[in-house]
């Protein structure tokens, strides 16, 4: 009985509360709406706060209160984890209040929004690049910020996502037997991310792609492409003389040398 009574009371409170809020939304008393928006925000009721702020911000846009209201709106979206909306508000704040009281926080939060939206490496990395740009700008403007070390760590994480994305995309061509495209993609990735942790594997995949591409070429093109394979072999061996791909690399070398009619002494690959 007590439980039923409690449920009924709770339902009554919710209905009354919703009815009151709907009246606030429909009200033309903007000062009251502003006060209630702040109350909702302070109570962590960001949805209600933002709905009211979206209504009243145009009304106060040319006043001294506009800055605080716009900032509160951005913080509300951020609190709701609606990072796309929050990021839009923070970027708008930066454009309007280049020397505002929240400007440092706005640069940081704007970059954080793009960071939080940034997807796993397999997907499009536009937001990752935006986040990198955002944190880079923040660090250039506020190198002594208390958040500087955090931003540097986040930048490292974001760069790693780009590295992994580049690796996955290049390797996909190889897995699909698109060897010409694989050579181009792997070459570009190795050039852009020279220090990648995937470097040894990517160089091996490039060498293998060159060899397989040469084998599928027209006869008139084969000598030129096997020569490119041989050149890449020497580059690989110079950098990774004790590679974990040693056996496969040696086979590629021997097959390529045979195609080019090159004599190969017993220790031709120098691989143990």
N, C-alpha and C positions, 0 to 999 in steps of 0.2 A: 504493500500500500504506500509506504514511504517512498519507495523507488518510483512508483507511478507518479506520485505527487511531485517529486523532484524533476522528473522528465517533463511533466506539464509546465512547471515553473520555468525550466530552462527554455522550452519551446516558446513560452510567452515572452521571455526576455529577448530571445533572438528575433522574434517577429517585431517586437517593439523597437529593438535596435535597428533592424533593417528599415522599418517604416520611418524612423527618425532620420536615418542616413539619406533615404530617398528624398525627404523634405529638404535636407541641406543641399543636395544636388540640384534641386529645382529652385532653390531660393535665389533671389536677386541681390541678397545682402552679401556683397563680396568681402567686406571686412570680417563678417562672421565666418564665411567660407575659409578665409585665410587663417583665422584663429583655429578653426577646427582641423584644417589641413596640418597645422603644426602639432596639434594635440595627437592626431592619428600618427603622425611621423614619430613623435617622441615615444609613443606607445608601441612602435614597431608595426603598425597597421599600414604598411606601405601602399597596398592596393588602393585603399580609400583615400589616403593622402595624395597619391599621384593623380587619381581621378579628379580630385578637387583642384589640385595645382594646375592641371592641364586646362581647366576652365578659367582660372583666375589670372594666370601668368600674362596673357595678352592685355588684361586690364591694367596690370601694374608695370608693364614693360618699360615705360618711360620714367618710372619712379626710382627712388633710392632703394626701395625694397626688392626690386626685380632681381638683383644679383643673388640675394639670399634665397628667394623663391626658386629660381632656376637651379641653384646648387642643391637645394633640398629635393627637388624633383629628380635630379640625377642620382643623388644618394638613395632615394627611394627605389628607383629602378635597380640600382646596384644591390640594394638589400634584398630585392626580390629575385636576384640573379638573372634579371633580364638584361644581359650584358650588351646586346645590340642596341637596345633603347638607351641604356645608361651611357654607352659610348657616344651615341649621337648627341646627348645632352652635354656631356663633358667637352666634346669637340666644339659645340656651339658656344659653351661658356668661354673656352680658350679664345675663340674668335672675337667674342664681344668684350671680354674683360682680360685683356692681355697683361694687365698689372693688378688684377683683382686680388682680394684677400685669400682666395682659395686656389690661385693659379698653379702653385707647385703641386698641390694635391690633384688638381684637374689633369695635369700632364701625366702624373703617375696612374691615376685611375683610368684614364683613357687608354693607356697602354695595357693596363691590367684587363680591361674589357676585351681587347683583341686577343690577349693571351688566353683568357678563359674560353673564348670562342674557338680558338685555334684547335683544329681536329687532330686525330692521330695521323701518323705520317702517310698512310695509304691514300688519304683524301687530299682535296685541293688545299694549298697552303697560302692562300691570299691573306688570311687573317694572321698567319704566322709572320709573314713579311711585314704586315702593318704593325704588329706588336714589336718586332725588331726595330722598325723605324721609330715607334713611339718611345721605347726604352732608350734608344740611342739619343734621341732628342732630349729626353729627361736628363740623362747623364751629362750631356753637353751643357745643359742649362744649370744643373744642380749637382756638380761633381762631388760636393761635400755633403750631400744630403745623407740623412741617417738611413735612407733606403738604397743608397748607392750599391752596397754589397749585394743586397737582395736582387736588385735589377740586373747586376752583372751575372748572377747565377741563373736568373730567368733567361737572359740573353743566350747563355751557353746552352740551356735546354732547347730554346727555340732554334738555334743554329743546328743542333743535333737533329731536330725534326726535319729540317731542310736537307741535311746530309742523307738521312735515312730515306726521305722521299725521292731524292735523286738516285740513290742506289736502287731502290725498289723499281723505279720507272725504267732505269737502264737495264736492269736484270730481266725485266719482263720481256723486252725485245729478244734477249738471248733465249729465254724459255720458250718463246713463240717461234724460234728458228728464223727470226728476222735479223740475220747477221750483219747486213750492211747498216741497218738502223741501230743495231746494238753497238757497233764500232763507234758511230757518231755520238750516241748517247753516253757511252762509257767514257769516251775521250773528253766530252764536255764536262761530265761530272768530275772526272779526275782533275781537270784543269781548274774548275771552280772550287772544288773542295780537296785541295792537294793533301791535306793532313787527315783525311777521313780514315776511320778505323777499318773501313772496308777496302782500303787501297790494294792490298795484296790480292784479294779475291777479284776485285774489279779489273786489275791489270791482267790477271789470268783469264778472265772472261773476255777481255778485249783481244788477247792473243789467240784464244780459241776461236773467237768470232772471225778474226782475220783469216785464220787457217781454213775454217769451214766455208767462209765466203769465197775464198780463192778456189776451193774445190768445186763450188757450184757455178763458177764463172765460165764464160765462153773461153775456148782455148787461147784465143788471141790476147786475153786479159790475164790469164793465169800466171804467167811468169812475173809480171809486174806485181800481182797481188801476193804471190808466194814470197817475193822479195820483201814486200812490206811486212809480211808475217815474220820473216827472218830478222828484220831490223827490230821489230817489236820484241822478239825473243831475246835479243841481246840486251835491250833496255830492261826487260823483266829480270834477266839473270844478274845484271849489274846491281839492281836494287834488292833482289831477294835470292841470293845464291843458295840459301838453305830452305827454300820454300816448301811448304806443306803440299804444294801441287807439283813437286819435283818429278814424279813419275810421268804424269800427264804432260808436263812441259817438255820432258825429254822425248816423248813419243811425237809431239808436235814438231819438235826440232828435226828429228830423224826423218819424218815423213816429208817435211818441207825441203830438207837438204836433198832428199831423193828426187823430188820433183824438179829441183834446180840443178840436179846432177853435181852436187857438191860432195867431195870425199869427206867422210866423217871418221876421224880416229877414235879409238876406243874410249877416250875420256872427253868426247866432244861436248857433253853437257855440263861437266864439272859439278855434278850433283852427287852427293853422297847418299 
